[in-house]
Amino acid sequence: MLKPLLIVLLVALPTLAYLAYVWLQTRRDDVGFAGQLARAPWHWLSLGGVGLAAASLGAWALMGDPAGGTYQPPRIENGEIVPGTHTPSAD
């Protein structure tokens, strides 16, 4: 559950930072917020968000699971559903 939330946050982070910047600028300069958003560099913001998400997924893939061990997904044995288990490593 944490992983999808982290990805969404990283994709949205550049846009949220830009919106905060524009909001602060419009308060100071008394310029319209909608006018500032119309001129926003949306393609660069999107590219930055996707880049952050890709970098985080790459780092996560390289570093691996910090808990270690092996995950056995749920399965069916003799017509019964056996819940998934996490077996810690022997280190």
GUNU-199882 format. One record per residue: residue number from 1; residue in one letter; y, x, z of N, C-alpha, C in turn. Coordinates in Angstrom, 1 decimal, padded with zeros to 4 digits. Example, Ala and Ser with C-alpha at 12.3 -4.5 7.8 and 13.67 -1.06 7.14 Angstrom:
! GUNU-199882
     k   r      n.Y      n.X      n.Z     ca.Y     ca.X     ca.Z      c.Y      c.X      c.Z
     1   A   -005.7    013.2    007.8   -004.5    012.3    007.8   -003.3    013.2    007.8
     2   S   -002.2    012.8    007.1   -001.1    013.7    007.1    000.0    012.9    007.9
END
This chain:
! GUNU-199882
     k   r      n.Y      n.X      n.Z     ca.Y     ca.X     ca.Z      c.Y      c.X      c.Z
     1   M   -001.2    000.8    000.0    000.0    000.0    000.0    001.3    000.9    000.0
     2   L    001.2    002.0    000.7    002.3    002.9    000.7    002.7    003.5   -000.6
     3   K    001.6    003.9   -001.4    001.8    004.6   -002.6    002.6    003.8   -003.6
     4   P    002.3    002.5   -003.9    003.1    001.7   -004.8    004.5    001.5   -004.3
     5   L    004.7    001.3   -003.0    006.1    001.2   -002.5    006.9    002.5   -002.7
     6   L    006.2    003.6   -002.5    006.9    004.9   -002.7    007.3    005.1   -004.2
     7   I    006.4    004.7   -005.1    006.8    004.8   -006.5    007.9    003.9   -006.9
     8   V    008.0    002.7   -006.4    009.1    001.8   -006.7    010.4    002.3   -006.1
     9   L    010.3    002.8   -004.9    011.5    003.4   -004.3    012.0    004.6   -005.1
    10   L    011.1    005.5   -005.5    011.6    006.6   -006.3    012.2    006.3   -007.6
    11   V    011.6    005.2   -008.3    012.1    004.8   -009.5    013.5    004.2   -009.4
    12   A    013.7    003.4   -008.3    015.0    002.8   -008.0    016.0    003.6   -007.4
    13   L    015.7    004.8   -006.8    016.6    005.6   -006.0    017.8    006.1   -006.8
    14   P    017.7    006.6   -008.1    018.9    007.0   -008.8    019.9    005.8   -009.0
    15   T    019.3    004.7   -009.4    020.2    003.5   -009.6    020.8    003.0   -008.4
    16   L    020.1    003.0   -007.3    020.7    002.6   -006.0    021.9    003.6   -005.6
    17   A    021.6    004.8   -005.8    022.7    005.8   -005.5    023.9    005.6   -006.4
    18   Y    023.7    005.4   -007.6    024.8    005.1   -008.5    025.5    003.9   -008.2
    19   L    024.8    002.8   -007.9    025.5    001.6   -007.5    026.3    001.7   -006.2
    20   A    025.8    002.5   -005.3    026.6    002.8   -004.1    027.9    003.6   -004.4
    21   Y    027.7    004.6   -005.3    028.9    005.3   -005.8    029.9    004.5   -006.5
    22   V    029.5    003.6   -007.4    030.4    002.7   -008.1    031.1    001.8   -007.1
    23   W    030.3    001.2   -006.1    030.9    000.3   -005.2    032.0    001.0   -004.4
    24   L    031.7    002.3   -004.0    032.8    003.0   -003.2    034.0    003.3   -004.1
    25   Q    033.8    003.6   -005.4    034.9    003.9   -006.3    035.7    002.7   -006.5
    26   T    035.1    001.5   -006.7    035.9    000.3   -006.9    036.7   -000.1   -005.7
    27   R    036.2    000.2   -004.5    036.9   -000.1   -003.3    038.2    000.7   -003.2
    28   R    038.0    002.0   -003.6    039.1    002.9   -003.5    040.1    002.7   -004.6
    29   D    039.7    002.6   -005.9    040.5    002.5   -007.0    041.0    001.0   -007.4
    30   D    040.4    000.0   -006.7    040.7   -001.4   -007.0    040.4   -001.7   -008.4
    31   V    039.3   -001.3   -008.9    038.8   -001.6   -010.3    037.7   -002.5   -010.2
    32   G    037.4   -003.3   -011.2    036.4   -004.3   -011.2    035.0   -003.7   -011.1
    33   F    034.1   -004.2   -010.3    032.8   -003.8   -010.2    032.0   -004.0   -011.4
    34   A    032.1   -005.2   -012.0    031.4   -005.6   -013.3    031.8   -004.7   -014.4
    35   G    033.1   -004.3   -014.5    033.6   -003.4   -015.5    032.9   -002.0   -015.4
    36   Q    032.8   -001.5   -014.2    032.2   -000.2   -014.0    030.7   -000.3   -014.3
    37   L    030.0   -001.4   -014.0    028.6   -001.5   -014.3    028.3   -001.6   -015.8
    38   A    029.2   -002.2   -016.5    029.1   -002.3   -018.0    029.1   -000.9   -018.7
    39   R    029.8    000.0   -018.1    029.9    001.4   -018.6    028.9    002.3   -018.0
    40   A    027.9    001.8   -017.2    027.0    002.7   -016.5    026.0    003.4   -017.4
    41   P    025.6    004.6   -017.1    024.7    005.3   -017.9    023.2    004.9   -017.6
    42   W    022.9    003.7   -018.0    021.6    003.1   -017.6    020.4    004.0   -018.1
    43   H    020.5    004.5   -019.3    019.3    005.3   -019.8    019.1    006.6   -019.0
    44   W    020.2    007.2   -018.5    020.0    008.4   -017.7    019.5    008.0   -016.3
    45   L    020.0    006.9   -015.8    019.5    006.4   -014.5    018.0    006.1   -014.5
    46   S    017.6    005.4   -015.6    016.2    005.1   -015.8    015.3    006.3   -015.9
    47   L    015.8    007.3   -016.7    015.1    008.5   -016.9    015.0    009.3   -015.6
    48   G    016.0    009.3   -014.8    016.0    010.0   -013.5    015.0    009.4   -012.6
    49   G    014.9    008.0   -012.6    014.0    007.3   -011.7    012.5    007.6   -012.1
    50   V    012.3    007.5   -013.4    010.9    007.8   -013.9    010.5    009.3   -013.7
    51   G    011.5    010.2   -013.8    011.2    011.6   -013.6    010.9    011.8   -012.1
    52   L    011.6    011.2   -011.2    011.3    011.3   -009.7    009.9    010.8   -009.4
    53   A    009.6    009.6   -010.0    008.3    009.0   -009.8    007.2    009.9   -010.3
    54   A    007.4    010.5   -011.5    006.4    011.4   -012.1    006.2    012.6   -011.3
    55   A    007.3    013.2   -010.8    007.2    014.4   -009.9    006.5    014.1   -008.6
    56   S    006.8    012.9   -008.0    006.1    012.6   -006.8    004.6    012.4   -007.0
    57   L    004.2    011.7   -008.1    002.8    011.5   -008.4    002.1    012.9   -008.7
    58   G    002.8    013.7   -009.4    002.2    015.1   -009.7    002.0    015.9   -008.4
    59   A    003.0    015.8   -007.5    002.9    016.5   -006.2    001.8    016.0   -005.4
    60   W    001.7    014.6   -005.4    000.6    014.0   -004.7   -000.8    014.4   -005.2
    61   A   -000.9    014.5   -006.5   -002.1    014.8   -007.2   -002.5    016.3   -006.8
    62   L   -001.5    017.2   -006.8   -001.8    018.6   -006.5   -002.1    018.8   -005.1
    63   M   -001.4    018.1   -004.2   -001.6    018.3   -002.8   -002.8    017.6   -002.2
    64   G   -003.2    016.5   -002.9   -004.4    015.8   -002.4   -004.1    014.9   -001.2
    65   D   -005.2    014.3   -000.7   -005.2    013.4    000.4   -005.0    014.2    001.7
    66   P   -004.0    014.1    002.5   -003.8    014.9    003.7   -004.9    014.6    004.7
    67   A   -005.5    013.4    004.7   -006.5    013.1    005.7   -007.8    013.7    005.3
    68   G   -008.1    014.1    004.1   -009.3    014.7    003.7   -010.5    013.8    003.8
    69   G   -011.6    014.2    003.5   -012.8    013.4    003.6   -013.1    012.7    002.3
    70   T   -014.1    011.7    002.4   -014.5    011.0    001.3   -014.4    009.5    001.5
    71   Y   -014.0    008.8    000.5   -013.9    007.3    000.6   -015.0    006.7   -000.2
    72   Q   -015.8    005.9    000.4   -016.9    005.1   -000.2   -016.4    003.7   -000.4
    73   P   -016.1    003.2   -001.7   -015.6    001.9   -001.9   -016.6    000.8   -001.5
    74   P   -016.1   -000.4   -001.3   -017.0   -001.5   -001.0   -018.1   -001.6   -002.1
    75   R   -019.3   -002.1   -001.7   -020.4   -002.2   -002.7   -021.3   -003.4   -002.3
    76   I   -022.2   -003.7   -003.2   -023.1   -004.8   -002.9   -024.5   -004.2   -002.7
    77   E   -025.1   -004.4   -001.6   -026.5   -004.0   -001.3   -027.3   -005.1   -000.9
    78   N   -028.4   -005.4   -001.6   -029.3   -006.5   -001.2   -028.5   -007.8   -001.2
    79   G   -027.6   -008.0   -002.1   -026.9   -009.3   -002.1   -025.8   -009.4   -001.1
    80   E   -025.6   -008.4   -000.2   -024.5   -008.4    000.8   -023.4   -007.5    000.4
    81   I   -022.2   -007.8    000.8   -021.0   -006.9    000.5   -020.9   -006.0    001.7
    82   V   -021.0   -004.7    001.4   -020.8   -003.7    002.5   -019.4   -003.2    002.4
    83   P   -018.6   -003.2    003.4   -017.2   -002.8    003.4   -017.1   -001.3    003.1
    84   G   -015.9   -000.9    002.5   -015.7    000.5    002.3   -015.5    001.3    003.5
    85   T   -015.9    002.6    003.4   -015.8    003.5    004.6   -015.1    004.8    004.2
    86   H   -014.5    005.4    005.2   -013.9    006.7    005.0   -014.6    007.7    005.9
    87   T   -015.2    008.7    005.3   -016.0    009.7    006.1   -015.1    011.0    006.1
    88   P   -014.8    011.4    007.3   -014.0    012.6    007.4   -014.8    013.9    006.9
    89   S   -014.0    014.9    006.5   -014.7    016.1    006.1   -015.3    016.9    007.2
    90   A   -016.2    017.7    007.0   -016.9    018.5    008.0   -016.1    019.7    008.5
    91   D   -014.9    019.9    008.1   -014.1    021.1    008.4   -013.8    021.2    009.9
END
